[in-house]
Amino acid sequence: MSTAAGPPRRVLLGAFGDPGHAFPMIALGRALAARGHDVTLQTWTRWRAHVEAEGLTFAPAPEYEVFPSGPEPLDFYEAVVHATTDTVPLVRELRPEVVVADILTLAPALAAELEGVPAATLIPHVYPHGEPDFPIYSLGARLARTEAGRRMWRVAQGPVNRGLQRGRRELNETRERLGLRPLDYVHGGISRRLALVATFPQLEYPRVWPARVHIVGPLMWEPPAGEVELPRSGSANGREELPLVLVAPSTAQDSEHRLLSAALRGLADAPVRVLATWNRRLPPRPLPVPDNARLVDWVSYSRTMPHCDIVVCHAGHGTLVRALASGCAVVACPAVGDMNENAARLDWAGAGVRLPRRFVSPRTVRLAVERALGDASIRARAREMAGWAARHDAGSAAAQHVERLAG
């Protein structure tokens, strides 16, 4: 167990229950607990056993249906009001010295503000707010290389800025209902005292960072899983095994398993070994399993990726950074939202190949894998990022920032 720089602290963490948000917070909690702190994590009940197995105290987060998806749906800010009201008693009971809330989980941060407790924000992906000449976040566009391109993005920011002002007004209406003062700035969901960005610095565009924002590196955690037998095959040159390609589709997107099917078909007679998973989401129709492939229902990324050469995925941030931390080049086929941004950053960083969703087919997946395998600079860049991750303990770095805020 590592030792904190100061006395043990009482820390409350809060995270939305989606794996992409809950898992990095569990990783932070584990790092804080290892440094001797008393850590409570408020998240969805589905993760209770895992939270407690890491030596953390579990607190159930309010779980509301938002938007038109349930019998009594709430809009987002209505749910925030209810969740904050439900979280205040927890803050009063625990009396934490610091609260860390996920970027999508406003209630713990607002409850902390109501009770006078310092609060930080954990951003479990690349920083979502750019400079005026950056591409609009989540479009999947790369950083402009010319002044004309930068000027185009500055003009395009107009509608984005209007949306940010609308969001500020809606947040301030929520704050008023809770008895909090209005904010005169946008991005009010990110703490102005401490923001932890849990990604690779190599995936961030160059900028002048505010003093309160710190890129700590990927915070990675996954549920325990057993070993999976890797596919075996003949050698590539008589001396070594063929490269291993892991096909790791999103657990939430691509219900038709289009990427998985395209990869299995496209790599069927390629000089590679293929390990593919359907992530316990039953395919709507049988999938082809060629002789050089093994198809499983689940795979531990932390156990498997270190043995792989290429990871084919939808570019969810957790999968992407796990692959890069394992030294794997990535073929990114983004499905929706920030996956497009992650794929663009991967391409910009030179550690993988981006294949837009509309172009996904057996042939294009194979061509992308061949390029990732054949371009020495791509694989070298992925190994360089793995070396950075090995030298930088993201959990310890994040925990030290939290300690300073508590102190």
N, C-alpha and C positions, 0 to 999 in steps of 0.2 A: 504494500500500500504506500503510495506517495504521500508526502506531507504538505499541508497547506502552508502558505507563507505567514499566515496569522492564525488566530484561534478558530476553532470549528464554528461554522455558521449554520443558521437555519435557512434553507433555500426552498422556495416554492417554484416549480416549473409547471408550465401549462402548454399543452399542445393539442391541436386538431388531430383527430384519430386516424386520418389517412396515413398509410405507411411512410410516404415521403415527408411527412411532418412529424409523426410520432417517433420514428426510428432515430432521426438525428437528436431529438430531445432525450430519448433514452440513453444515447451515447454520451450526451453531456451529463446527464444524471449519474451515470456510471463513473465518469471521470471525477465529478465532484465528490461522490461517496468514497472513491478511492483515496481522496485527499483528506478524508476525515470529517466531511460535512454531513449534516442531517438533512437529507433531501426528500422532499415530497413531490411526486409527479402527478398532476391532474390531467388525465386523458380519458379516452373511451374505455369502457369496461372490457372490451375484447383483449386489451393488452395487460390486464391486471396481473396475471400469473407471471408474465415476462418481466414486468416492472418490479415485482416483489423478488423475483429470482436474481435481479441485479442488486439487491440490497437496498432498494428504495421503498419509501412508503407510498402506497397507491391511494389516490383520491379520485372518485368518479367525476368526470366532467359532465356538465349538462349536455344532453344530446337532443337537439331539436331538429325537426324537419323544417328545412328552409326552402323557399320558393315553392312552386306548385308540384311538390313531389310527395306529399303526405296528406293524410285526411284533414289535418288542421295546420297547413303550412304557414310559416312566418317568413317575412322578408328578412334579409340579412341583418339589418340594423335592429329590427324588432327582436330577433334572436339574441343579438349582442346585449340588449338591455336586460332581457330575462337572465341570460347566462351570467352577466356581471352581478346582478342582484343575488343570484344563487351562489356566487363565488365569494362575496364579501364575508359571510360567516366563516368560511374556511380560512381566509386571511386573518381574521380576528382570532380564531382558535390557534392557528399555528404561530402567529406573530413572527413571520419570516423577516430576516434582515435584508433580503433581496428577492425579487421575483424575476424570472425569465420567462417570457411568453413567446410562442411561435408567431411569425408574422401574420398568419391568418387567424390567430386566436387572441382576440382583443380583450375578452372578459378578464383574464388574470391581470393584465396590465392596467385596465381601468379600475378593477377592484383594489389593486395596489395603490394607485393614485388616490383613490378615495380614503385609504387608510394611512396615507403618508409613507408608503414603503417604496424605496427606489426600485425601478423596473428597467430591465433590458429586453431587447428583441433578438430572437434567434431567426436568422434568415437561412433556410436550409437549401439554398440554391444560389445561383449568381445574383448579384445585386440588381434588383428590378428597375431601378430608377437611373436613367442615363443623363449624360450631358446634353445640351441643346443640339449638338450636331451628331449625336449617336442615332443609330437606327431605332425605330419604335420597337419597344420590347415585345417579344413573342411573335413578331412577324417572320423571324428567321432570316433577316437580312444581315449581311456582314458590314463591319465598320467601313465607312467610306474611305477611299484612297485618294480622292481629289477634292479640291476646294469646291468644285461644282456639286459633287456628291454631298459634301457637308452642308452646303447651302440648301440643297433640296431637303435634307432632313430637318434643318432648322425651320423651314417653311411648313413641313409636314407636322411639326410638333404643335401647331395651333389647336387642332381638335383634341389632341391629347391633353394639352394644358386646360382646355375648357372642361374636359372630363375630370381632371384632378381638382379643379375648383368646385365642381358639383359634388365630388366625393368629400371634400373638406366641409361643405355645407351640411351634407347628410351626417357626417361624423359629429359635427358640432351640434346638430339637433339631438343626436344620441347623447352626447355629453351633457347637454342642457337637461335632458330628462333624468340624468343621473346626478345632477347637481354639480357638475364640473364646468370650469370656465371654458369658453371657446378658444380654438387655436387660430392663429393668424397665418399659418403656413400649411402647405400640402404635405402629403406623406405622413399624416398624423398617426398612422398605425405603427410607425417605426420610432423607437425611443430616441430621444435626443441626448440621452445620457450614455447609452451603450448599445451598439448594434453589432452582433457577431455574424459574420458572413461565412457560412460553412461550405466553402467551395475551394477549388484550386485557384491561386492567384493567376496562374497561366490562362485561365478561362475568363479573366476580367480584362476589359478594354482599359488602356492606359488613361488615367484621370488623376486629379488631385483629390485625395480622399479626406473627408471630414475627420477631425481628430477622434470623434466618438465611434467611428466605423472601423472594424478590424476584420481582416480576412484571416481566419484561423486555420483553414483547411477543411477537408471533408470530415464530417462527424458521421461515422458509419457504424451501424448495428443491424443485426438481422436475427430472427428467431432461430433457435437451435435446429439443426437438421442433420441427418445422417450423411454418410459418404455415398456417392453415386459412382458406379463403375464407369470408367471412361471407355469410349469406343476404341477398339484396337484395329490396326490395319497393317498393310505392308509398309515398307520404308520408302522414303522419297528418293534416296540415292544409294540404298543398300547399307547405310550406316545409321540412319536416324529415322524416327517415326515421322509420319506425315504431320503437317501443322494441324492443330486442333482449333476448330471454330465452335464457339458456343452461341447458340441462337436463344436469346433471352428476351422474349416479348414482354410488353407491359402487362401487369396484372389487372389493369383497369380499362385499357383501350383495346381496339381491334378485336371485337367480339367474334368476328368471322375467321380470325387467325389467318388473315391474308399474308402477313409477313412470314409467319411460321411456315405456311404452305409454300410460299415462293422460295424461301431459303432451302427447304428440303428438296424441292424439285430442281432448283438451280444448281445446287451443289452435289447432286446425285452422282455424277461421274467425275467430279473435280478431284484433284490430287490432295484431298484434305480429309480429316476425320471430323465428323459433325456430332456434337452433343446438343440436343434441342429439348426444350421444356414447354409444356402447355400450361404451366403454373396453376394447376388445379382448376382450370376453366375449360370445361369439356368442349372440344371442337364441334361445330354443327354438323360436320361430315368427316369421314375417315381421312386421316392424313397419310401421305405417302412416306414410307420409311425406307430409304435406299440402303444398300448393303454397307455403305460407309458411315451410316448414321445410327445413333441411339436416341430414342425419344422417351422422355421420362415425365412424370407428373410434376416434379418439384426438384429444385437443385439449390444447394447452398452456394451462393456466389463467393463467399469468403473462402470456402474450401476448394472450389472448382476453378475459379478464374485464374489463380496463380499457375495452373497447368495449361492455360489456353494461350493461343497466339492472337486470335481475333474474337471480338464479341460483336454480334449482330443484335441490335436492340432498337427500341423506339426512342431512345435518348431521354428517358426519365432521369432526373438528376442523380438519384441514388444508384441506379444501375451504371450510369455513365462514369461517375467518379470511382465506383468500386472497380470497374474495368481498368481505368487509368491507373489507379493505385496498385493494381496487380500487374501493370506493365503491358496490358493488352491494347493493341490498336483497336479502334471502334468503327464499325459501319453503322451509322446512325440514320434510321428511317423514321423521322418524327411523325407522330400521329396528330396531336393537337397542342394548342397552348404553348407553354414554356418549353415543350420538347423541341419546337422549332428554334427557339432561342438557344437551347443547349446544343443542338446540332450545328448551328451557325458558329457558336463559340468554339466547338470542337474543331470545325473546319479551319477557323481563323488561327487556332493554336497549333494546327498542323499535326494533330495526333490521331486523325481518323478521316473517314470519308463520309460525306453527307449524301444521302439518297432521298430526295423528296418523296413524300407518300404517293403522289400521283404517278410517279415513275416506277414504283415497286413492281417487279415481275421476276420470274425465275432468272431470266437473262441478266437483268440489271443488278440483281443481288450478287450473282456470280461475278460480274465484272467489277463490282465494288469490292468484293472480297479479294479478288485477284490483284486489284490496285493496292489495297491495304497490305497485302502480303509482299507485293513486288517492290513497293516504294520503301527503300531503306530508311529514308528520312522520317516517314510516318511512324514506323516501329521504334526508331531511335527516340523520337519525341515522346512517345508513350512510356518508354523505359525511363526517360529523364524525369517525367512527372511522377512515376513510381518511386524513383530515388528521392524526389523532394518529399513525398508523403512519408517515406521511411525515416527521413531525418527530422520531420516536424510532427510532433505529437499534437494533433488538433484538439483532442479532449483536454490535455493539460493546458494548452494555450488558452482555450476558451474558459476553462475553470479559473485561471489566474485573473483574467479580466473580470469575471464575476466576483471573485474575492475582493478585488480592488474597489468595485462598486459597492459591495457590502460594507467595506471598511471605511 
